[in-house]
């Protein structure tokens, strides 16, 4: 699998998410991103080349 970034703000790749699901049975990465977004620490619209 390529090193496709899924989350430009925090640098998570598709591989990171797959490994997270395998290790935890759920996406702790998604939970982390959601918490950071609620805290105002998400800047996808600025850092993602496709926009947020």
PABA-5215 format. One record per atom (N, C-alpha, C): residue in one letter; residue number from 1; atom name; x, y, z. Coordinates in Angstrom, 1 decimal. Example, Ala and Ser with C-alpha at 12.3 -4.5 7.8 and 13.67 -1.06 7.14 Angstrom:
% PABA-5215
(pt "a", 1, "N", (13.2, -5.7, 7.8)) (pt "a", 1, "CA", (12.3, -4.5, 7.8)) (pt "a", 1, "C", (13.2, -3.3, 7.8)) (pt "s", 2, "N", (12.8, -2.2, 7.1)) (pt "s", 2, "CA", (13.7, -1.1, 7.1)) (pt "s", 2, "C", (12.9, 0.0, 7.9)) 
This chain:
% PABA-5215
(pt "x", 1, "N", (0.9, -1.2, 0.0)) (pt "x", 1, "CA", (0.0, 0.0, 0.0)) (pt "x", 1, "C", (0.9, 1.2, 0.0)) (pt "x", 2, "N", (0.5, 2.2, -0.8)) (pt "x", 2, "CA", (1.2, 3.4, -0.8)) (pt "x", 2, "C", (1.1, 4.2, 0.5)) (pt "x", 3, "N", (2.0, 5.2, 0.6)) (pt "x", 3, "CA", (2.0, 6.0, 1.8)) (pt "x", 3, "C", (1.0, 7.2, 1.6)) (pt "x", 4, "N", (-0.2, 6.9, 1.3)) (pt "x", 4, "CA", (-1.2, 7.9, 1.1)) (pt "x", 4, "C", (-1.6, 8.5, 2.4)) (pt "x", 5, "N", (-1.5, 9.8, 2.5)) (pt "x", 5, "CA", (-1.9, 10.5, 3.7)) (pt "x", 5, "C", (-3.4, 10.5, 3.8)) (pt "x", 6, "N", (-4.0, 10.2, 4.9)) (pt "x", 6, "CA", (-5.4, 10.3, 5.1)) (pt "x", 6, "C", (-5.7, 11.6, 5.9)) (pt "x", 7, "N", (-4.8, 11.9, 6.8)) (pt "x", 7, "CA", (-5.0, 13.1, 7.6)) (pt "x", 7, "C", (-3.7, 13.9, 7.5)) (pt "x", 8, "N", (-3.9, 15.0, 6.8)) (pt "x", 8, "CA", (-2.7, 15.9, 6.6)) (pt "x", 8, "C", (-2.3, 16.6, 7.9)) (pt "x", 9, "N", (-3.3, 16.9, 8.7)) (pt "x", 9, "CA", (-3.0, 17.7, 10.0)) (pt "x", 9, "C", (-2.1, 16.9, 10.9)) (pt "x", 10, "N", (-2.4, 15.6, 11.0)) (pt "x", 10, "CA", (-1.6, 14.8, 12.0)) (pt "x", 10, "C", (-0.8, 13.7, 11.4)) (pt "x", 11, "N", (-0.8, 13.6, 10.1)) (pt "x", 11, "CA", (0.2, 12.8, 9.4)) (pt "x", 11, "C", (-0.2, 11.3, 9.3)) (pt "x", 12, "N", (-1.5, 11.0, 9.6)) (pt "x", 12, "CA", (-1.9, 9.6, 9.5)) (pt "x", 12, "C", (-2.1, 9.1, 8.1)) (pt "x", 13, "N", (-1.6, 7.9, 7.9)) (pt "x", 13, "CA", (-1.7, 7.2, 6.5)) (pt "x", 13, "C", (-2.7, 6.1, 6.6)) (pt "x", 14, "N", (-3.1, 5.6, 5.4)) (pt "x", 14, "CA", (-4.0, 4.5, 5.3)) (pt "x", 14, "C", (-3.4, 3.3, 6.1)) (pt "x", 15, "N", (-2.1, 3.1, 6.0)) (pt "x", 15, "CA", (-1.5, 2.0, 6.7)) (pt "x", 15, "C", (-1.6, 2.1, 8.2)) (pt "x", 16, "N", (-1.4, 3.4, 8.7)) (pt "x", 16, "CA", (-1.6, 3.6, 10.1)) (pt "x", 16, "C", (-3.0, 3.2, 10.6)) (pt "x", 17, "N", (-4.0, 3.6, 9.8)) (pt "x", 17, "CA", (-5.3, 3.3, 10.2)) (pt "x", 17, "C", (-5.6, 1.8, 10.2)) (pt "x", 18, "N", (-5.1, 1.1, 9.2)) (pt "x", 18, "CA", (-5.3, -0.4, 9.1)) (pt "x", 18, "C", (-4.6, -1.0, 10.3)) (pt "x", 19, "N", (-3.4, -0.6, 10.6)) (pt "x", 19, "CA", (-2.7, -1.2, 11.8)) (pt "x", 19, "C", (-3.4, -0.9, 13.1)) (pt "x", 20, "N", (-3.9, 0.3, 13.2)) (pt "x", 20, "CA", (-4.7, 0.7, 14.4)) (pt "x", 20, "C", (-5.9, -0.2, 14.5)) (pt "x", 21, "N", (-6.7, -0.4, 13.5)) (pt "x", 21, "CA", (-7.8, -1.3, 13.5)) (pt "x", 21, "C", (-7.5, -2.7, 13.9)) (pt "x", 22, "N", (-6.4, -3.2, 13.4)) (pt "x", 22, "CA", (-5.9, -4.6, 13.7)) (pt "x", 22, "C", (-5.5, -4.7, 15.2)) (pt "x", 23, "N", (-4.9, -3.6, 15.7)) (pt "x", 23, "CA", (-4.3, -3.7, 17.0)) (pt "x", 23, "C", (-5.4, -3.5, 18.1)) (pt "x", 24, "N", (-6.4, -2.6, 17.8)) (pt "x", 24, "CA", (-7.4, -2.2, 18.8)) (pt "x", 24, "C", (-8.8, -2.7, 18.5)) (pt "x", 25, "N", (-9.1, -3.2, 17.3)) (pt "x", 25, "CA", (-10.4, -3.6, 17.0)) (pt "x", 25, "C", (-11.4, -2.4, 16.7)) (pt "x", 26, "N", (-10.8, -1.2, 16.7)) (pt "x", 26, "CA", (-11.6, 0.0, 16.4)) (pt "x", 26, "C", (-10.5, 1.1, 16.0)) (pt "x", 27, "N", (-11.0, 2.2, 15.5)) (pt "x", 27, "CA", (-10.1, 3.2, 15.1)) (pt "x", 27, "C", (-9.8, 4.2, 16.2)) (pt "x", 28, "N", (-8.7, 4.0, 17.0)) (pt "x", 28, "CA", (-8.4, 5.0, 18.0)) (pt "x", 28, "C", (-7.8, 6.2, 17.3)) (pt "x", 29, "N", (-7.3, 6.1, 16.1)) (pt "x", 29, "CA", (-6.9, 7.2, 15.3)) (pt "x", 29, "C", (-8.0, 8.1, 15.0)) (pt "x", 30, "N", (-9.2, 7.6, 14.6)) (pt "x", 30, "CA", (-10.3, 8.4, 14.3)) (pt "x", 30, "C", (-10.8, 9.1, 15.6)) (pt "x", 31, "N", (-10.7, 8.4, 16.7)) (pt "x", 31, "CA", (-11.1, 9.0, 18.0)) (pt "x", 31, "C", (-10.2, 10.2, 18.3)) (pt "x", 32, "N", (-8.9, 10.0, 18.1)) (pt "x", 32, "CA", (-7.9, 11.1, 18.3)) (pt "x", 32, "C", (-8.2, 12.3, 17.4)) (pt "x", 33, "N", (-8.4, 12.0, 16.1)) (pt "x", 33, "CA", (-8.6, 13.1, 15.2)) (pt "x", 33, "C", (-9.9, 13.9, 15.6)) (pt "x", 34, "N", (-11.0, 13.1, 16.0)) (pt "x", 34, "CA", (-12.2, 13.8, 16.4)) (pt "x", 34, "C", (-12.0, 14.7, 17.6)) (pt "x", 35, "N", (-11.2, 14.2, 18.6)) (pt "x", 35, "CA", (-11.0, 14.9, 19.8)) (pt "x", 35, "C", (-10.2, 16.2, 19.5)) (pt "x", 36, "N", (-9.2, 16.1, 18.6)) (pt "x", 36, "CA", (-8.3, 17.2, 18.2)) (pt "x", 36, "C", (-9.2, 18.2, 17.4)) (pt "x", 37, "N", (-10.0, 17.7, 16.6)) (pt "x", 37, "CA", (-10.9, 18.6, 15.8)) (pt "x", 37, "C", (-11.8, 19.4, 16.8)) (pt "x", 38, "N", (-12.4, 18.7, 17.7)) (pt "x", 38, "CA", (-13.2, 19.4, 18.7)) (pt "x", 38, "C", (-12.5, 20.5, 19.5)) (pt "x", 39, "N", (-11.2, 20.2, 19.7)) (pt "x", 39, "CA", (-10.3, 21.2, 20.4)) (pt "x", 39, "C", (-9.8, 22.3, 19.5)) (pt "x", 40, "N", (-10.2, 22.3, 18.3)) (pt "x", 40, "CA", (-9.8, 23.4, 17.4)) (pt "x", 40, "C", (-8.4, 23.2, 16.8)) (pt "x", 41, "N", (-7.9, 22.0, 16.8)) (pt "x", 41, "CA", (-6.5, 21.7, 16.4)) (pt "x", 41, "C", (-6.4, 21.1, 15.0)) (pt "x", 42, "N", (-7.5, 21.1, 14.3)) (pt "x", 42, "CA", (-7.5, 20.6, 12.9)) (pt "x", 42, "C", (-7.5, 21.7, 11.9)) (pt "x", 43, "N", (-6.6, 21.6, 11.0)) (pt "x", 43, "CA", (-6.4, 22.6, 9.9)) (pt "x", 43, "C", (-6.4, 22.0, 8.5)) (pt "x", 44, "N", (-7.3, 21.0, 8.3)) (pt "x", 44, "CA", (-7.3, 20.3, 7.1)) (pt "x", 44, "C", (-7.5, 21.3, 5.9)) (pt "x", 45, "N", (-8.3, 22.2, 6.0)) (pt "x", 45, "CA", (-8.6, 23.2, 4.9)) (pt "x", 45, "C", (-7.3, 23.9, 4.5)) (pt "x", 46, "N", (-6.4, 24.1, 5.4)) (pt "x", 46, "CA", (-5.2, 24.8, 5.1)) (pt "x", 46, "C", (-4.1, 23.9, 4.6)) (pt "x", 47, "N", (-4.0, 22.7, 5.2)) (pt "x", 47, "CA", (-2.8, 21.8, 4.9)) (pt "x", 47, "C", (-3.1, 20.7, 3.8)) (pt "x", 48, "N", (-4.4, 20.3, 3.6)) (pt "x", 48, "CA", (-4.7, 19.3, 2.7)) (pt "x", 48, "C", (-4.8, 19.9, 1.3)) (pt "x", 49, "N", (-4.0, 19.4, 0.3)) (pt "x", 49, "CA", (-4.0, 20.0, -1.0)) (pt "x", 49, "C", (-5.3, 20.0, -1.7)) (pt "x", 50, "N", (-6.2, 19.1, -1.3)) (pt "x", 50, "CA", (-7.6, 19.0, -1.8)) (pt "x", 50, "C", (-8.6, 19.9, -1.1)) (pt "x", 51, "N", (-8.1, 20.5, 0.0)) (pt "x", 51, "CA", (-9.1, 21.3, 0.8)) (pt "x", 51, "C", (-9.6, 20.4, 1.9)) (pt "x", 52, "N", (-10.3, 21.0, 2.9)) (pt "x", 52, "CA", (-10.8, 20.2, 4.1)) (pt "x", 52, "C", (-12.2, 19.8, 3.9)) 
